[in-house]
Amino acid sequence: MVNKILLIDDEEKLRKLLAKIITLEGFEVIEAADIKSGLKKLDVFDIDVVLCDVKLPDGNGVETAKLIKERYPIVEIILLTAYGNIPDGVKAIKNGAFEYITKGDDNNRIIPLLYKACEKVALARRVRQLEKQLGARLSFDKIIGSSAAIKSAIALAQKVSVTNTTVLLTGETGTGKEVFAQAIHQASPRKERSFVAINCAAFTKDLLENELFGHKSGAFTGATKDQRGLFEEAHLGTIFLDEIGEMAIELQAKILRVLETGEFLKVGDSRPTKVDVRIIAATNRDLEAEIDAEHFRSDLFYRLSVFTIQLPPLRERVQDIRLLAQYYADIFALKSNIKPLQMTAEFVAALERNVWRGNIRELKNVIERSVILSEDGQLDVGSLPFGLNSSKANDVLSPSFSMTTVERQHIQRVLQHTNGNKAEAARLLEIGVATLYRKIEEYKI
């Protein structure tokens, strides 16, 4: 694709000469004699870079750079001036200009700068494209299921997504709370801004406070510089507080303050920091019971539960199990570089009979294991874990009943699935890498 350059200069001879030179380099040049006509060209053409004189009949290029960046954030601007000065140069860069150069002195820099600016534009366009693809992947349309229970949850989430209302997602572990949080963000007016997620159960009280709110230099030993917290990173976007029921009650007061005032104090700071953040929280606990046990603040609960969505467990949406299983089977088959696998009726029946205490997360892990053990292009009950397998004849993977033989064969299959990647194999086997190496040596694999 040919890069389009908008050249804005009121000196016609110079503009024509510069346009000819740039065209010979393989660029497409669109010309304009003033700011007004230049802005009209930006509305018509898909411009990559604007090469603009600073002094023009109807305005100043330095101020115009700010206007262009506000309207067309991806477009890069190179400013040309006959009389360069440091204050204008500094202001130009602050206003979003890619570069500020002097006519005559820096003529040999124009073409290299155009190439660099076009590379930056190409990268920005690629990032935007990927963000759109990611947004589509995280949308409500990508939530799998046709049961009444999941459709009801999706309908509620879609209604609240277009607002700035705080949302509380409740449900058992593995029901897809983060998937819903991402979908709500992607359907909201904040979708162009950051979505920041944190698992509150993964940190101690002090570490969680630091992660959420940041700290000032000197706040504690080792704090050599200021650090932004996740609330600042999520400014104008969404923060997802997963497992909020595990948060220490002392920290809950700071979350409440953010909800009520949009302010918080960093660790070691005496001046409040203001943020505009939408909060989506999630928990698998009964927060009202936690309030009775004095483990959760009632005032925070009432602020969080303005709009509550209960996500159904997998056992209440049995008709979705086949769809989910096929989805994950296709993903893992693709990762394993094998053809799509067919699920036998017995395989699906076994899945639908299971209680699924770990819900979708547990189902995903079971399907990954089954794909590794699959044979003859299909998934059958023989590839399921012993607890799920209804046929005792299929509980054994080889004619031998020896546990060591079964374990050896299973390790071999997993290593084959990971193309010899022992760290990944250890993860799938749920054992340490050192243990895997010991078993490889023991079984002479």
Backbone hydrogen bonds, N-H to C=O, Kabsch-Sander energy under -0.5 kcal/mol:
donor,donor_aa,acceptor,acceptor_aa,energy
5,I,28,E,-3.3
6,L,49,V,-2.7
7,L,5,I,-0.7
7,L,30,I,-2.9
8,I,6,L,-0.6
8,I,51,L,-2.7
9,D,7,L,-0.6
9,D,32,A,-2.1
12,E,10,D,-1.0
15,R,11,E,-2.7
16,K,12,E,-2.8
17,L,13,K,-2.2
18,L,14,L,-2.7
19,A,15,R,-2.4
20,K,16,K,-1.9
21,I,17,L,-2.1
22,I,18,L,-2.4
23,T,19,A,-2.2
24,L,20,K,-2.0
25,E,21,I,-0.7
25,E,22,I,-0.7
26,G,23,T,-2.1
27,F,22,I,-1.5
28,E,3,N,-2.6
29,V,27,F,-0.5
30,I,5,I,-2.9
32,A,7,L,-2.2
38,G,34,D,-1.9
39,L,35,I,-2.7
40,K,36,K,-1.5
41,K,37,S,-2.0
42,L,38,G,-1.8
43,D,39,L,-1.2
44,V,40,K,-1.1
45,F,41,K,-3.2
47,I,45,F,-1.6
48,D,4,K,-2.4
49,V,4,K,-1.7
50,V,76,E,-3.0
51,L,6,L,-3.2
51,L,49,V,-0.5
52,C,50,V,-0.7
52,C,78,I,-2.6
53,D,8,I,-2.5
54,V,80,L,-2.3
56,L,54,V,-0.7
56,L,59,G,-1.9
59,G,56,L,-1.4
61,G,54,V,-3.4
64,T,60,N,-2.2
65,A,61,G,-1.9
66,K,62,V,-0.9
67,L,63,E,-1.5
68,I,64,T,-2.8
69,K,65,A,-2.3
70,E,66,K,-1.7
71,R,67,L,-1.9
72,Y,68,I,-3.6
75,V,72,Y,-1.0
76,E,48,D,-2.1
78,I,50,V,-3.2
79,L,77,I,-0.5
79,L,99,E,-2.7
80,L,52,C,-3.0
81,T,101,I,-1.7
89,G,85,N,-2.2
90,V,86,I,-2.7
91,K,87,P,-2.4
92,A,88,D,-2.6
93,I,89,G,-1.9
94,K,90,V,-2.2
95,N,91,K,-2.1
96,G,93,I,-1.4
97,A,92,A,-2.6
98,F,77,I,-3.2
99,E,77,I,-1.3
101,I,79,L,-2.8
103,K,81,T,-3.0
105,D,103,K,-1.7
106,D,102,T,-2.4
107,N,104,G,-0.7
109,R,106,D,-1.9
110,I,106,D,-0.5
110,I,107,N,-1.2
113,L,109,R,-2.3
114,L,110,I,-2.2
115,Y,111,I,-2.1
116,K,112,P,-2.2
117,A,113,L,-2.8
118,C,114,L,-2.5
119,E,115,Y,-2.0
120,K,116,K,-2.0
121,V,117,A,-2.2
122,A,118,C,-2.6
123,L,119,E,-2.1
124,A,120,K,-2.3
125,R,121,V,-2.6
126,R,122,A,-2.1
127,V,123,L,-2.5
128,R,124,A,-2.3
129,Q,125,R,-2.3
130,L,126,R,-2.5
131,E,127,V,-2.5
132,K,128,R,-2.2
133,Q,129,Q,-2.3
134,L,130,L,-2.8
135,G,131,E,-2.8
136,A,132,K,-2.3
137,R,133,Q,-2.2
138,L,134,L,-1.9
139,S,136,A,-1.0
142,K,139,S,-1.4
143,I,140,F,-1.7
144,I,142,K,-0.6
151,K,147,S,-2.1
152,S,148,A,-2.1
153,A,149,A,-1.6
154,I,150,I,-2.4
155,A,151,K,-2.3
156,L,152,S,-1.9
157,A,153,A,-2.2
158,Q,154,I,-2.6
159,K,155,A,-1.7
160,V,156,L,-1.9
161,S,157,A,-1.7
162,V,158,Q,-0.7
163,T,160,V,-1.6
167,V,279,I,-1.5
168,L,307,F,-2.4
169,L,167,V,-0.5
169,L,281,A,-3.2
170,T,168,L,-0.5
170,T,309,I,-2.5
171,G,283,T,-1.1
175,T,172,E,-1.2
180,F,176,G,-1.9
181,A,177,K,-2.2
182,Q,178,E,-2.5
183,A,179,V,-2.0
184,I,180,F,-2.6
185,H,181,A,-2.1
186,Q,182,Q,-2.6
187,A,183,A,-1.4
188,S,185,H,-1.4
191,K,188,S,-1.6
193,R,190,R,-2.3
196,V,194,S,-0.5
196,V,238,T,-2.7
198,I,240,F,-2.3
200,C,198,I,-0.8
200,C,242,D,-2.6
202,A,199,N,-1.8
203,F,200,C,-0.8
208,L,204,T,-2.8
209,E,205,K,-2.3
210,N,206,D,-2.0
211,E,207,L,-2.5
212,L,208,L,-2.7
213,F,209,E,-2.6
214,G,210,N,-2.0
215,H,227,Q,-1.5
216,K,267,V,-2.5
218,G,223,A,-3.4
219,A,216,K,-2.0
223,A,220,F,-2.4
224,T,222,G,-1.7
227,Q,215,H,-2.8
229,G,213,F,-0.5
230,L,211,E,-2.6
231,F,212,L,-2.4
233,E,229,G,-1.9
234,A,230,L,-1.8
235,H,232,E,-1.5
236,L,276,D,-3.5
237,G,234,A,-3.1
238,T,194,S,-2.6
239,I,278,R,-2.8
240,F,196,V,-3.4
241,L,239,I,-0.6
241,L,280,I,-2.5
242,D,198,I,-2.4
242,D,240,F,-1.0
244,I,241,L,-0.6
244,I,282,A,-2.4
246,E,243,E,-1.9
247,M,244,I,-1.7
251,L,248,A,-0.8
252,Q,248,A,-1.4
253,A,249,I,-0.7
253,A,250,E,-0.5
254,K,251,L,-0.8
255,I,251,L,-1.6
256,L,252,Q,-2.2
257,R,253,A,-1.7
258,V,254,K,-1.8
259,L,255,I,-2.1
260,E,256,L,-2.1
261,T,257,R,-3.2
262,G,257,R,-0.7
262,G,258,V,-1.6
263,E,257,R,-0.7
264,F,273,T,-1.4
266,K,264,F,-0.5
267,V,214,G,-2.2
269,D,266,K,-2.1
273,T,264,F,-3.1
275,V,262,G,-2.7
277,V,275,V,-0.6
278,R,237,G,-2.2
280,I,239,I,-2.5
280,I,278,R,-0.5
281,A,167,V,-2.8
282,A,241,L,-2.2
283,T,169,L,-2.0
287,L,285,R,-1.1
290,E,286,D,-1.9
291,I,287,L,-2.0
292,D,288,E,-1.8
293,A,289,A,-1.6
294,E,291,I,-1.6
295,H,290,E,-3.3
296,F,290,E,-1.0
301,F,297,R,-1.9
302,Y,298,S,-2.2
303,R,299,D,-1.4
304,L,300,L,-2.6
305,S,301,F,-2.7
306,V,303,R,-0.7
307,F,166,T,-0.6
307,F,304,L,-0.7
309,I,168,L,-2.5
311,L,170,T,-3.2
311,L,309,I,-0.6
316,E,313,P,-1.6
317,R,314,L,-1.7
320,D,317,R,-2.1
321,I,318,V,-1.7
324,L,320,D,-2.5
325,A,321,I,-2.9
326,Q,322,R,-2.5
327,Y,323,L,-2.1
328,Y,324,L,-2.4
329,A,325,A,-2.4
330,D,326,Q,-2.3
331,I,327,Y,-1.8
332,F,328,Y,-2.6
333,A,329,A,-2.1
334,L,330,D,-2.0
335,K,331,I,-2.2
336,S,332,F,-1.7
337,N,334,L,-1.2
338,I,333,A,-2.6
342,Q,377,G,-1.8
344,T,379,L,-2.6
348,V,344,T,-2.2
349,A,345,A,-2.5
350,A,346,E,-2.2
351,L,347,F,-1.9
352,E,348,V,-2.5
353,R,349,A,-1.4
354,N,350,A,-0.9
354,N,351,L,-0.6
359,N,356,W,-1.2
360,I,174,G,-1.4
361,R,174,G,-0.7
361,R,358,G,-0.8
362,E,358,G,-1.0
363,L,359,N,-2.3
364,K,360,I,-2.7
365,N,361,R,-1.8
366,V,362,E,-2.2
367,I,363,L,-2.4
368,E,364,K,-2.2
369,R,365,N,-2.0
370,S,366,V,-2.3
371,V,367,I,-2.4
372,I,368,E,-1.6
373,L,369,R,-1.7
374,S,370,S,-0.6
374,S,371,V,-0.7
375,E,378,Q,-1.0
378,Q,375,E,-1.4
379,L,342,Q,-3.3
380,D,378,Q,-0.6
383,S,380,D,-2.1
384,L,381,V,-1.5
388,L,385,P,-1.5
389,N,385,P,-1.5
390,S,388,L,-0.5
392,K,390,S,-0.6
394,N,391,S,-1.3
395,D,392,K,-1.5
406,V,402,S,-2.1
407,E,403,M,-2.7
408,R,404,T,-2.5
409,Q,405,T,-2.4
410,H,406,V,-2.2
411,I,407,E,-2.5
412,Q,408,R,-2.2
413,R,409,Q,-2.2
414,V,410,H,-2.2
415,L,411,I,-2.5
416,Q,412,Q,-2.1
417,H,413,R,-2.3
418,T,414,V,-1.9
419,N,416,Q,-1.1
420,G,415,L,-3.0
421,N,418,T,-1.5
422,K,420,G,-1.0
425,A,421,N,-2.2
426,A,422,K,-2.6
427,R,423,A,-1.7
428,L,424,E,-2.3
429,L,425,A,-2.4
430,E,426,A,-0.8
430,E,427,R,-0.5
431,I,426,A,-2.2
436,L,432,G,-2.1
437,Y,433,V,-2.5
438,R,434,A,-2.1
439,K,435,T,-2.2
440,I,436,L,-2.5
441,E,437,Y,-2.2
442,E,438,R,-2.6
443,Y,439,K,-2.9
444,K,440,I,-0.6
445,I,440,I,-2.2
